[in-house]
Amino acid sequence: MAEKTTEELLNLIRSKTIGAKKDFMGEIVNYNGVEIEVREPSEKQRASIFERSKTKINPNEKGTDVNFNIAELSVWGMICCCYVPNTNMSVFTEADYDGLVNMPASQLDGLKTIVVKYLNIDRDKIAKNSVATTGDIINSK
């Protein structure tokens, strides 16, 4: 069998990456008697979710560590990852931010857990490093 040329290798690599079918993982969940599809975000969406959710520990210092506010992460994740099942229609928009962030946490826990799973992050690790504790989130605003 002949070795592949550099151009053939390039084409093969590109076909397996940017040329591959965009197959977003997800699942349909029952939330209070209605179905919502939770789907993994695109790279662009995930970057936006993380950017909106991070808080610098010492904002006045260069190169400081960044923590994530778990409430922000969950809400922006729900806005970006929840769809009417089998469509590309988002359930939530940015205009829903205030409504979602001010809902009782227990009412959103089931949905948040699924959303965070599809952000491909370790929720326990984020909660441990989070600037906001559950008490901070409940008592905010």
Secondary structure, DSSP 8 states (H G I E B T S, - for coil): -----HHHHHHHHHHHTTTS-----EEEEEETTEEEEEE---HHHHHHHHHHHEEESSTTSTT--EEE-HHHHHHHHHHHHEESTTSS-BS--GGGHHHHHTS-HHHHHHHHHHHHHHTTS-HHHHHHH-SS-HHHHHH--
